[in-house]
Amino acid sequence: MMRLALGLSALVAVLFIGSLISGYSHVPPWKALAALFADDGTPVTIVMREIRLPRALLAVMVGASLGLSGAALQGYLRNPLAEPGLIGVSGAAALGAVLAIQTGLSLSFALALPLTALGMAVLAVLLILALAGPRGASITLILAGIAISALASALTSLVLNLSPNPFAAADIVFWMMGSLADRSFAHVWLAMPFMAIGWALLASVGRGLNALTLGEDAAQAMGINLRALRLRLILGTAACVGAATAVAGAIGFVGLVVPHLLRPMVGARPSTLLWASALGGAAMVLAADIAVRELLPDRDLKLGVLMALVGAPLFLHLIYKTRKELA
Amino acid sequence: MTFAAFSDLTVTRGGCPVVDHVTARIQPGECIGLIGPNGAGKTTLMRAVLGLQPAQGHSSLARLPGPDRARAVAWMPQSREIAWPVTVETLIALGRIPHLPRGARPQPADQAAIDAAIARMGLDSYRHRTATQLSGGEQARVLIARALAQDTPLLMADEPIAGLDPANQIATMQVFADLAAEGRSVIVSLHDLGLAARHCTRLLLLDRGRLAADGPPDSVLSADNVKRVFGVSAFYEQTAQGPVFQPMQVTR
């Protein structure tokens, strides 16, 4: 376990530096890093401190949030196909962003879009808690999530459908693809408190998730308070995913693929998988965000698009492997 | 001292009582077989006793706070769920969760309890196997070992020997009888009345939610009770090799 932790941390560190030295303006890596630490009075320092550093930080935060909440949801639902989008929060956050773009609110001040997205995410959480009830099994959570996702995506389509302004519609479509381009420290500070709360909540569910390996009845008989566990899980996932979607748009597959990839390496223990998936998610989003800048530097390739392009075949490969193991 | 006491325990489902005013006390050193036809309320009664199922009446275990209850009683549900491909040893170690403060590492005492549970169920050669790849009967034995690792005064198991081969059925019942001889208590639901007669010190006979009989096997398994509750006739005799119970014919 120690070696995996060190290995993943090293990977994140290397990719973080990689993210800092890749970008549109071609500056030698050592010079770029020097400009980050010492203000040399050139635009390089501004680029490094105001553009690349927040972008790399956001990649780590968003990746860790998505990986962590994916691992937590899979552990809770005891289903390797669960992903953070399942509880409908990312769909609702996207709807909030779409409304902000459509109404022009997003132009009024810098954080209008992520704030609206967060607001809708909070609304979705309240709706889920009301729908899924205080008691009840994990199945009601899935059903409530599907219902809210469907409603959010229908409303998003409605906004696009009725949009009188083709530019707003194009903006919406591009935003929904997910990206970390042109983000600033304002986005970091907006997302940080929500994500920190989400990480703290999800870090506390490990013991309960381990017990749930034996089913809900056995876990409860081992002294796990399932109601408290579920509440922490819903709020933690919502805080993580809502904040991630609010600042970066919809980025799929991280929460699904990362826990799946790392599960064999942690001996399938749900609690160990939590931190491993947080690190793995951070590494994956950092790598993808480097790739979108290096592959097509002139064509704003969207992070979410690349992630799905890489993630879907990877997932197919995993399914193929699992199928062979089961046969 | 009693390990558990419940009185007038009643569970209604759709206006119909599934468990109907059941009262009993569990003393140390008892190996209790919970018997009754399908749908008699065995599982519901055990879940109500544990507080996993809302019920009217009184149950001493259900009133305990969750963590305290987990140190007083271990529970092996009928659905033998193993969600993730963890090793057998990791799975059995889950039984130590109630004894470990949040985030604490297992102590030597925990490892000793895990090793003892593995030894009792004869699973030493399975230690590093993946639990989900074992056969159904092997998984059942691993899950019994998990409950044993919880190291509680009382163990409750819902049909733990269903699907086991004869040798393992007898060995598992012997483990339960040994636990009782050591001063712990076991409540086990089962359909094999022959094994119940041989290994249990006391039987609780449930009939449509009501406690039809409670006592030592030879009084509970009377020809009249067996005919009335199960609808079968039976051969039951004390032999040189212990009691032999064999259901013979359907009478209804």
Interface residues (C-beta under 8 A of the other chain):
Chain A: R78 S204 R207 N210 A211 L212 T213 L214 G215 D217 A218 Q220 A221 M222 G223 I224 N225 R263 G267 A268 R269 P270
Chain B: R47 L50 L52 G66 P67 D68 R69 A70 R71 V73 A74 W75 M76 P77 S79 E81 I82 A83 W84 P85 V86 T87 T90 L91 L94 G95 I97 P98 R102 G103 L143 R146 Q150
